[in-house]
Amino acid sequence: MIVKLFLFLKSRNLRIIAVNSLLSTLVIIILSSNGALELAELHFFDHLVQKRPERSIDPNIVLVGITESDIKYLNGWPVSDLKLTQILTNIKKQNPRVIGLNLYRDIPVMDGYDTLADFFRNTNNIIGVEYLDEFPHHIEPPVVLKEKKLVGISNFITDRDSSVRRYFLTVSVKSDDNNPKMSLAVMLAFRFLEEEDIQLKAVPNTKSSYQLGESIFHLFKENDGGYAQKKIYGSQILINYRGNSCEKVEQCKFPIVSVEDILEERIDSDFLENKVVILGPFASSLSDSHSTPYTNSNQNLFSGIEIHAHVTSQLIDAALKGDVLFRTWHEFSEWGWLFLWAILGSSFGLYATKRRLALLLFIPLSLSSYGITYWLFLENIWIPFVAPFSSFTLAIVSSTAFIGRLAGKIRNTFGRYLSDEIVETLLDKPGGLNLGGERRTITILTSDLRGFTSFSECHDPEEVIEVLNLYLGKMADVITRYSGTIDEFMGDGILVLFGAPIERDDDPERAIACAISMQQALDKVNEKIIAMNLRPLEMGIGINTGEVLVGNIGSKKRSKYGVVGNQVNLTYRIESYTLGGQILISENTYKSIKEQDQLMILGYEQVTPKGITKTLTIYEVGGIRGKYDLDLSQRIIPREVKVLRPIPKVIPINFYFVEGKDIEEQPHLAYIQKLSEHEAYLLLSNFELLLPEPFSNLKLNFFPANPHSIKGDIYAKVLKNESLIAPQFHISFTSLPQEIYGEFLKIIKCHI
C-alpha cells in the first residue's frame, strides 16, 4: 500500500512542485512586503557594495574639508563670517565651475556678515544649503542665496539601521512658489552640466522617469530592490558610491584639501579650475559623520560633504557616460524570480534525498544564486537575494518534510528486512524496484583469491581474518567508488552487481574499470601483507553480462536483495579460468561496450564451460582507455615474468582432474621438466593419455619417497602453450603451500 501511495504521489510530482513552490513564494512575498526581510536585504546590499571593485578617483570634484587641524588653525569653530568670506574668495580665485557650501549660515556668525552677504550677491556659482524639518529644527539658508534661488537641501535619508543608501533629488514643501526643493548634489550637478549643454528632461508617457544626458532616471519606488517601504517622501535615487570613505586619504575617491591650504594658498593656482568644489565639515568633532554601505562597526564613516560629492559624481557620470545609475526589477519580475527559486527548491527537496548528493547540489545552486545576484550588481542592477534564497530554502524544507514523512512510513514497513541501500532505492526510484523480482540485463563481476584456502590452513585464524579484512575492506572501497553493488562476500570471493538495483548506461565499462582498479588496489594490500612476512595475494576476476532475475529473494521472515540466473553461474565459470592477476570477460560483456576500441585486449580463448553446450569466447583485458584510462601495466607490483628453468633430474608427480569441488579418484603420472616459482612444464608418462585441456584445474601430489621430501597438495591450472609438443603441457600453480614454495625456490636456485 505504501509503495502504491508513493508511486501515485510520484506521478503527481509536477503538481506537488507547483503547489509547494506557489505556497513558498506567497509566504516569502508576505514576509518581504511587511519588511521582515528588508534589513537582511540591505545588509546583503552592503556586502555587494563592499565586494565589487571600487571606481577610480573623480577628477571633476574637489573636497575642501574642515579638519581637526583646521579648527586649531582657525582658533576654534565656528569660523567667523569674515574668515569664511576669505576662504570662499580664495576658492573663487581659481575659477571653479560651481561651489557647494555645506555650512549653515542662517544667522550672522561673529563679524563680517555684510562682507559675506556681498560675496553671495556677487557670486553666481555658489550653492548654499538648508535643512528641512519642522520648526524649530528647520534651518534656513543664507537670505541672499535664498533670494537668488541658489540653495539645495542637505537632508539625508537614513534606513532602519541608520545607514545612508538613498538620496533626495527633490522634496515638495509648502512654500511661496510651491516648487520642489532640489538637493545640494542635484544643484551642483545641474550647474556643472549647464556648460555641457545638458539639462533635465521629462520622458514622455512616464510619471517617474527623467532623462539627463545619456541616462534615464527611474525614481526610487517603495519596493525597489530589497526595500519594503510603506511610504516615501520626495523623489529619491539609490546612491552608487564610488568607493570607500576618506577616513584614510589614500582610499578617498576625490581630491581633498584643507582650509589651511586654501587660506595659505598652498595649492596650484589652477587646481580648482572648472571643478565642483564642496566646502564643509570633515572633522569628526563637528558631528557630521554618517553610516553607509562601507561602514563596519563605526569604521569608515562618511562625512556629509563626501556623500554629497558621491551623489554629485553619480549624476555627472550618468549624464556624460550613462553607466552608473542603479536599476531594479519590476515587482512582478521579482515575484517570478522568487517562484523560479521555489521551483528549484521543491525539485531539490523531492529528488535530492541522499545527504551527500543534497550537499553537492545545494552548494552550487546557492552559489549560482549568489553569482547571478553579484553579476547583475556589477551591471548596476540590484535584485533581492535574501528573498529568493529564503524561497528556495523554504521550498526545500517543506518538500523534504513531505518526503521525510513518507520515507518514514516506507522505512518502517520495509526497513526491517531490506538493506538500507535497497530502501533508499525504493525512496529514490520506487518504479525501478520490483520487490517480487524482475528480469534485467546487468553486468556481474566475481573475484577470488588464488591459493587462499591453503593459506588459511597454514596460518592462525586471527592472522587469516586480519588478511581477509584488509583485502575485503580495500576491495569494498574500490567497488563503492565505481558504484557497484556488493551482493555478497563468500570467504575470499566477492560477487558484485552493476545495473542492480540502479541501472546505468555504462554498467559494463564501470565493471571493467572496477576490476582493473581492484587489481591495482591489491598491490597496496600486498605491500602490507609483505610487511607481515607473508606471501602476496593473487586475484582472478571474471565479468559477464546477461539477463538475470533481480529483486527481493527469500521468505517472508527472511529475505535479501540478490540475483538469480544462469548468467551468475557463467560468471563464476569465467572467473575459474583466470590466473592470478588476470581479468577475463565474456563475449556478451565485450559486445556491450559501446566503444570497443577503448578496451585493451591481451588475447582471447574459446571455452566450453561445464553445463553449457555452446562454445564461448572469453577475452583477457589489460586496460580501458577513454573516461577511465586504466592500465594493468601501471600496477605498483607488476605481474611477474615467469622464467622456467630446466632441472637435471625430473620430479615425478601424480595429478588429478578437478571439476568444481569434485576431485578425480584416478591419479595420472607426470614428470616436472622445467620449473619456476609459479609455473612448470610437465611430461605425461602415459603417451596414450589425452593432454589436459587449457584452463583445466588439476590437483598435484608428490610421491612420498621423492628426493626433496615434498609433501602437501598443489593446485594448478593448465595453460595454452602452442610451442610445446605432446605429451608436454604447461601449468600455472594456483595454490602452492609455503613449504613446497620454499622447496621449489631451493631447486630453482640450485640450477641457476
FENHU-V978089 format. One record per residue. N is the residue number from 1. RES is the residue in three letters. OMEGA is omega as a letter, one per 40 degrees, with the letter a starting at -180 (999 if undefined). NEAR is the number of other ideal C-beta (glycine too) atoms within 12 Angstrom. Layout:
# FENHU-V978089
[[N;RES;OMEGA;NEAR] [N;RES;OMEGA;NEAR]]
This chain:
# FENHU-V978089
[[1;MET;a;11] [2;ILE;a;24] [3;VAL;i;27] [4;LYS;i;15] [5;LEU;a;18] [6;PHE;i;32] [7;LEU;i;22] [8;PHE;i;17] [9;LEU;a;27] [10;LYS;i;27] [11;SER;i;14] [12;ARG;a;17] [13;ASN;a;26] [14;LEU;i;16] [15;ARG;i;16] [16;ILE;i;27] [17;ILE;a;33] [18;ALA;a;21] [19;VAL;a;22] [20;ASN;a;37] [21;SER;a;38] [22;LEU;a;25] [23;LEU;i;27] [24;SER;i;39] [25;THR;a;36] [26;LEU;i;21] [27;VAL;a;27] [28;ILE;i;38] [29;ILE;i;31] [30;ILE;i;21] [31;LEU;a;24] [32;SER;a;35] [33;SER;i;25] [34;ASN;i;15] [35;GLY;a;22] [36;ALA;a;20] [37;LEU;a;35] [38;GLU;a;30] [39;LEU;i;22] [40;ALA;i;25] [41;GLU;a;38] [42;LEU;i;36] [43;HIS;i;25] [44;PHE;i;31] [45;PHE;i;41] [46;ASP;i;31] [47;HIS;i;22] [48;LEU;i;37] [49;VAL;a;35] [50;GLN;a;24] [51;LYS;a;19] [52;ARG;i;26] [53;PRO;i;14] [54;GLU;i;21] [55;ARG;a;23] [56;SER;i;14] [57;ILE;i;23] [58;ASP;a;35] [59;PRO;a;19] [60;ASN;a;37] [61;ILE;i;43] [62;VAL;i;42] [63;LEU;i;46] [64;VAL;a;44] [65;GLY;i;44] [66;ILE;a;42] [67;THR;i;31] [68;GLU;i;20] [69;SER;i;16] [70;ASP;i;33] [71;ILE;i;24] [72;LYS;i;16] [73;TYR;a;22] [74;LEU;a;26] [75;ASN;i;13] [76;GLY;a;18] [77;TRP;e;26] [78;PRO;i;22] [79;VAL;a;32] [80;SER;i;22] [81;ASP;a;29] [82;LEU;i;24] [83;LYS;i;32] [84;LEU;i;41] [85;THR;i;33] [86;GLN;i;24] [87;ILE;a;39] [88;LEU;i;42] [89;THR;i;25] [90;ASN;i;31] [91;ILE;a;39] [92;LYS;a;28] [93;LYS;a;23] [94;GLN;i;27] [95;ASN;i;20] [96;PRO;a;36] [97;ARG;i;33] [98;VAL;i;40] [99;ILE;i;47] [100;GLY;a;46] [101;LEU;a;45] [102;ASN;i;45] [103;LEU;a;42] [104;TYR;i;29] [105;ARG;i;38] [106;ASP;i;23] [107;ILE;i;15] [108;PRO;i;19] [109;VAL;a;23] [110;MET;a;21] [111;ASP;i;15] [112;GLY;a;23] [113;TYR;a;24] [114;ASP;i;16] [115;THR;i;24] [116;LEU;i;36] [117;ALA;i;26] [118;ASP;i;18] [119;PHE;i;32] [120;PHE;a;34] [121;ARG;a;19] [122;ASN;a;17] [123;THR;a;28] [124;ASN;a;19] [125;ASN;i;34] [126;ILE;a;43] [127;ILE;i;46] [128;GLY;a;44] [129;VAL;i;42] [130;GLU;a;36] [131;TYR;a;31] [132;LEU;i;32] [133;ASP;i;15] [134;GLU;i;10] [135;PHE;e;9] [136;PRO;a;9] [137;HIS;i;12] [138;HIS;i;19] [139;ILE;a;25] [140;GLU;i;25] [141;PRO;i;34] [142;PRO;a;36] [143;VAL;a;22] [144;VAL;a;29] [145;LEU;i;35] [146;LYS;i;25] [147;GLU;a;16] [148;LYS;a;21] [149;LYS;i;21] [150;LEU;a;31] [151;VAL;i;38] [152;GLY;i;42] [153;ILE;a;39] [154;SER;a;42] [155;ASN;i;35] [156;PHE;i;38] [157;ILE;i;33] [158;THR;i;20] [159;ASP;a;32] [160;ARG;i;21] [161;ASP;i;20] [162;SER;i;18] [163;SER;i;30] [164;VAL;i;36] [165;ARG;a;44] [166;ARG;a;38] [167;TYR;i;45] [168;PHE;i;37] [169;LEU;i;42] [170;THR;i;30] [171;VAL;i;30] [172;SER;i;19] [173;VAL;i;22] [174;LYS;a;12] [175;SER;a;18] [176;ASP;a;10] [177;ASP;i;11] [178;ASN;i;9] [179;ASN;i;14] [180;PRO;i;22] [181;LYS;a;34] [182;MET;i;36] [183;SER;a;41] [184;LEU;a;51] [185;ALA;i;43] [186;VAL;i;41] [187;MET;a;43] [188;LEU;a;47] [189;ALA;a;47] [190;PHE;i;34] [191;ARG;i;33] [192;PHE;a;39] [193;LEU;i;29] [194;GLU;a;21] [195;GLU;i;22] [196;GLU;a;20] [197;ASP;i;10] [198;ILE;i;24] [199;GLN;i;18] [200;LEU;i;27] [201;LYS;i;16] [202;ALA;i;16] [203;VAL;a;17] [204;PRO;i;10] [205;ASN;i;7] [206;THR;a;14] [207;LYS;a;12] [208;SER;i;22] [209;SER;a;23] [210;TYR;i;28] [211;GLN;i;21] [212;LEU;a;35] [213;GLY;a;29] [214;GLU;a;20] [215;SER;i;32] [216;ILE;a;23] [217;PHE;i;35] [218;HIS;a;30] [219;LEU;a;29] [220;PHE;i;31] [221;LYS;a;26] [222;GLU;a;22] [223;ASN;i;30] [224;ASP;i;34] [225;GLY;a;42] [226;GLY;a;42] [227;TYR;i;35] [228;ALA;a;33] [229;GLN;i;25] [230;LYS;a;12] [231;LYS;i;11] [232;ILE;a;24] [233;TYR;i;22] [234;GLY;i;27] [235;SER;a;29] [236;GLN;i;34] [237;ILE;i;43] [238;LEU;a;39] [239;ILE;i;43] [240;ASN;a;38] [241;TYR;i;43] [242;ARG;a;37] [243;GLY;a;30] [244;ASN;a;31] [245;SER;a;41] [246;CYS;i;39] [247;GLU;i;26] [248;LYS;a;15] [249;VAL;a;19] [250;GLU;i;12] [251;GLN;a;21] [252;CYS;a;33] [253;LYS;i;35] [254;PHE;i;39] [255;PRO;a;27] [256;ILE;i;37] [257;VAL;a;37] [258;SER;i;29] [259;VAL;i;38] [260;GLU;i;26] [261;ASP;i;28] [262;ILE;a;38] [263;LEU;a;26] [264;GLU;i;15] [265;GLU;a;20] [266;ARG;a;14] [267;ILE;i;27] [268;ASP;a;15] [269;SER;i;12] [270;ASP;a;13] [271;PHE;a;25] [272;LEU;a;35] [273;GLU;i;20] [274;ASN;a;20] [275;LYS;i;37] [276;VAL;a;44] [277;VAL;i;46] [278;ILE;a;53] [279;LEU;i;45] [280;GLY;a;40] [281;PRO;i;37] [282;PHE;a;40] [283;ALA;a;29] [284;SER;a;22] [285;SER;a;18] [286;LEU;i;25] [287;SER;i;13] [288;ASP;a;29] [289;SER;a;30] [290;HIS;i;36] [291;SER;i;28] [292;THR;i;44] [293;PRO;a;40] [294;TYR;a;39] [295;THR;i;30] [296;ASN;i;19] [297;SER;i;8] [298;ASN;i;17] [299;GLN;a;17] [300;ASN;i;28] [301;LEU;i;30] [302;PHE;i;43] [303;SER;a;39] [304;GLY;a;43] [305;ILE;i;46] [306;GLU;a;44] [307;ILE;i;48] [308;HIS;a;46] [309;ALA;i;48] [310;HIS;a;49] [311;VAL;i;49] [312;THR;i;49] [313;SER;i;40] [314;GLN;a;40] [315;LEU;i;45] [316;ILE;i;40] [317;ASP;i;32] [318;ALA;a;36] [319;ALA;a;35] [320;LEU;a;24] [321;LYS;i;22] [322;GLY;a;21] [323;ASP;a;20] [324;VAL;i;32] [325;LEU;i;36] [326;PHE;i;39] [327;ARG;i;30] [328;THR;i;30] [329;TRP;i;26] [330;HIS;a;17] [331;GLU;i;23] [332;PHE;i;12] [333;SER;i;21] [334;GLU;i;37] [335;TRP;i;28] [336;GLY;i;20] [337;TRP;i;33] [338;LEU;a;43] [339;PHE;i;31] [340;LEU;i;29] [341;TRP;i;39] [342;ALA;i;40] [343;ILE;i;33] [344;LEU;i;36] [345;GLY;i;40] [346;SER;i;39] [347;SER;i;27] [348;PHE;a;37] [349;GLY;a;35] [350;LEU;a;38] [351;TYR;a;24] [352;ALA;a;27] [353;THR;i;29] [354;LYS;a;22] [355;ARG;a;12] [356;ARG;i;12] [357;LEU;i;16] [358;ALA;a;25] [359;LEU;a;14] [360;LEU;i;15] [361;LEU;a;25] [362;PHE;a;26] [363;ILE;i;17] [364;PRO;i;17] [365;LEU;i;29] [366;SER;i;26] [367;LEU;i;17] [368;SER;i;21] [369;SER;i;32] [370;TYR;a;25] [371;GLY;i;18] [372;ILE;a;24] [373;THR;a;35] [374;TYR;i;25] [375;TRP;i;20] [376;LEU;a;25] [377;PHE;i;33] [378;LEU;i;20] [379;GLU;i;19] [380;ASN;i;31] [381;ILE;a;28] [382;TRP;i;38] [383;ILE;i;39] [384;PRO;i;43] [385;PHE;a;39] [386;VAL;a;35] [387;ALA;i;44] [388;PRO;i;43] [389;PHE;i;36] [390;SER;i;33] [391;SER;i;42] [392;PHE;a;39] [393;THR;i;29] [394;LEU;i;36] [395;ALA;i;41] [396;ILE;a;37] [397;VAL;a;25] [398;SER;i;31] [399;SER;i;37] [400;THR;i;28] [401;ALA;i;19] [402;PHE;i;28] [403;ILE;a;36] [404;GLY;i;19] [405;ARG;i;18] [406;LEU;a;28] [407;ALA;i;30] [408;GLY;i;18] [409;LYS;a;22] [410;ILE;i;34] [411;ARG;i;25] [412;ASN;a;15] [413;THR;a;22] [414;PHE;a;29] [415;GLY;a;20] [416;ARG;a;15] [417;TYR;i;22] [418;LEU;i;30] [419;SER;a;24] [420;ASP;a;18] [421;GLU;a;25] [422;ILE;i;35] [423;VAL;i;32] [424;GLU;i;29] [425;THR;i;30] [426;LEU;i;36] [427;LEU;a;38] [428;ASP;a;26] [429;LYS;a;23] [430;PRO;i;31] [431;GLY;a;21] [432;GLY;a;25] [433;LEU;i;33] [434;ASN;a;24] [435;LEU;i;29] [436;GLY;a;14] [437;GLY;i;22] [438;GLU;i;26] [439;ARG;a;19] [440;ARG;i;29] [441;THR;a;28] [442;ILE;i;43] [443;THR;a;47] [444;ILE;i;52] [445;LEU;i;53] [446;THR;a;48] [447;SER;a;51] [448;ASP;i;38] [449;LEU;i;42] [450;ARG;i;35] [451;GLY;a;37] [452;PHE;i;34] [453;THR;i;23] [454;SER;i;27] [455;PHE;a;32] [456;SER;a;23] [457;GLU;a;18] [458;CYS;a;25] [459;HIS;i;24] [460;ASP;i;14] [461;PRO;a;13] [462;GLU;i;12] [463;GLU;i;19] [464;VAL;a;26] [465;ILE;i;17] [466;GLU;i;20] [467;VAL;a;34] [468;LEU;i;29] [469;ASN;i;19] [470;LEU;a;28] [471;TYR;a;38] [472;LEU;i;32] [473;GLY;i;22] [474;LYS;i;31] [475;MET;a;40] [476;ALA;i;26] [477;ASP;a;20] [478;VAL;a;36] [479;ILE;i;33] [480;THR;a;20] [481;ARG;a;18] [482;TYR;i;35] [483;SER;i;26] [484;GLY;i;41] [485;THR;i;38] [486;ILE;a;34] [487;ASP;i;33] [488;GLU;i;22] [489;PHE;i;22] [490;MET;a;19] [491;GLY;i;19] [492;ASP;i;32] [493;GLY;i;30] [494;ILE;i;39] [495;LEU;a;35] [496;VAL;a;44] [497;LEU;i;46] [498;PHE;a;43] [499;GLY;i;38] [500;ALA;e;44] [501;PRO;a;39] [502;ILE;a;27] [503;GLU;i;25] [504;ARG;a;22] [505;ASP;a;16] [506;ASP;a;25] [507;ASP;i;36] [508;PRO;a;42] [509;GLU;a;37] [510;ARG;i;39] [511;ALA;i;48] [512;ILE;i;51] [513;ALA;i;42] [514;CYS;a;43] [515;ALA;i;52] [516;ILE;i;40] [517;SER;i;37] [518;MET;i;45] [519;GLN;i;44] [520;GLN;i;33] [521;ALA;i;35] [522;LEU;i;40] [523;ASP;i;29] [524;LYS;i;26] [525;VAL;a;36] [526;ASN;i;32] [527;GLU;i;19] [528;LYS;a;22] [529;ILE;i;30] [530;ILE;i;17] [531;ALA;i;13] [532;MET;a;20] [533;ASN;i;12] [534;LEU;i;26] [535;ARG;i;31] [536;PRO;a;34] [537;LEU;i;40] [538;GLU;a;38] [539;MET;i;43] [540;GLY;a;41] [541;ILE;i;51] [542;GLY;a;46] [543;ILE;i;53] [544;ASN;i;51] [545;THR;i;36] [546;GLY;a;34] [547;GLU;i;24] [548;VAL;i;33] [549;LEU;a;24] [550;VAL;i;38] [551;GLY;a;30] [552;ASN;a;31] [553;ILE;i;27] [554;GLY;a;17] [555;SER;i;9] [556;LYS;a;9] [557;LYS;a;8] [558;ARG;i;11] [559;SER;i;20] [560;LYS;i;23] [561;TYR;a;35] [562;GLY;a;28] [563;VAL;i;39] [564;VAL;i;27] [565;GLY;a;28] [566;ASN;a;21] [567;GLN;i;36] [568;VAL;i;33] [569;ASN;i;25] [570;LEU;i;36] [571;THR;i;46] [572;TYR;i;33] [573;ARG;a;31] [574;ILE;i;45] [575;GLU;a;41] [576;SER;i;34] [577;TYR;a;44] [578;THR;i;40] [579;LEU;i;40] [580;GLY;i;37] [581;GLY;a;39] [582;GLN;i;39] [583;ILE;i;49] [584;LEU;i;45] [585;ILE;i;50] [586;SER;i;42] [587;GLU;i;28] [588;ASN;i;30] [589;THR;i;43] [590;TYR;a;33] [591;LYS;a;19] [592;SER;i;31] [593;ILE;a;35] [594;LYS;i;17] [595;GLU;a;17] [596;GLN;a;22] [597;ASP;i;12] [598;GLN;i;24] [599;LEU;i;35] [600;MET;a;28] [601;ILE;a;27] [602;LEU;a;22] [603;GLY;i;19] [604;TYR;a;21] [605;GLU;i;28] [606;GLN;a;18] [607;VAL;i;30] [608;THR;a;20] [609;PRO;i;32] [610;LYS;i;23] [611;GLY;a;14] [612;ILE;a;17] [613;THR;a;8] [614;LYS;i;14] [615;THR;a;12] [616;LEU;i;32] [617;THR;i;24] [618;ILE;a;38] [619;TYR;i;34] [620;GLU;a;35] [621;VAL;i;43] [622;GLY;i;29] [623;GLY;i;27] [624;ILE;a;38] [625;ARG;i;22] [626;GLY;a;20] [627;LYS;a;17] [628;TYR;i;29] [629;ASP;a;15] [630;LEU;a;32] [631;ASP;i;25] [632;LEU;i;32] [633;SER;i;17] [634;GLN;a;20] [635;ARG;i;28] [636;ILE;i;18] [637;ILE;a;24] [638;PRO;i;16] [639;ARG;a;29] [640;GLU;i;18] [641;VAL;a;11] [642;LYS;i;24] [643;VAL;a;15] [644;LEU;a;30] [645;ARG;i;23] [646;PRO;i;22] [647;ILE;a;27] [648;PRO;a;14] [649;LYS;a;16] [650;VAL;a;25] [651;ILE;i;35] [652;PRO;i;27] [653;ILE;i;36] [654;ASN;i;29] [655;PHE;a;39] [656;TYR;i;26] [657;PHE;a;28] [658;VAL;i;27] [659;GLU;a;19] [660;GLY;i;15] [661;LYS;a;9] [662;ASP;i;12] [663;ILE;i;20] [664;GLU;a;18] [665;GLU;a;11] [666;GLN;i;13] [667;PRO;i;22] [668;HIS;a;30] [669;LEU;i;25] [670;ALA;a;36] [671;TYR;i;30] [672;ILE;i;44] [673;GLN;i;30] [674;LYS;a;29] [675;LEU;i;42] [676;SER;a;29] [677;GLU;a;28] [678;HIS;a;34] [679;GLU;i;33] [680;ALA;i;42] [681;TYR;i;32] [682;LEU;i;40] [683;LEU;i;31] [684;LEU;i;29] [685;SER;a;21] [686;ASN;a;17] [687;PHE;a;14] [688;GLU;a;10] [689;LEU;i;20] [690;LEU;i;15] [691;LEU;i;28] [692;PRO;a;33] [693;GLU;i;22] [694;PRO;a;26] [695;PHE;i;39] [696;SER;i;32] [697;ASN;a;37] [698;LEU;i;38] [699;LYS;a;34] [700;LEU;i;43] [701;ASN;i;27] [702;PHE;i;31] [703;PHE;a;21] [704;PRO;a;14] [705;ALA;a;11] [706;ASN;a;23] [707;PRO;a;18] [708;HIS;i;27] [709;SER;a;16] [710;ILE;i;29] [711;LYS;i;18] [712;GLY;a;29] [713;ASP;i;29] [714;ILE;i;40] [715;TYR;a;34] [716;ALA;i;39] [717;LYS;i;40] [718;VAL;a;37] [719;LEU;i;36] [720;LYS;a;26] [721;ASN;a;23] [722;GLU;i;11] [723;SER;a;11] [724;LEU;i;24] [725;ILE;i;15] [726;ALA;e;18] [727;PRO;i;22] [728;GLN;i;28] [729;PHE;a;38] [730;HIS;i;37] [731;ILE;i;43] [732;SER;a;43] [733;PHE;i;40] [734;THR;i;40] [735;SER;a;38] [736;LEU;i;37] [737;PRO;a;28] [738;GLN;a;22] [739;GLU;a;22] [740;ILE;i;36] [741;TYR;i;28] [742;GLY;i;20] [743;GLU;i;28] [744;PHE;i;34] [745;LEU;i;22] [746;LYS;a;20] [747;ILE;a;31] [748;ILE;a;26] [749;LYS;i;15] [750;CYS;a;17] [751;HIS;i;20] [752;ILE;999;13]]
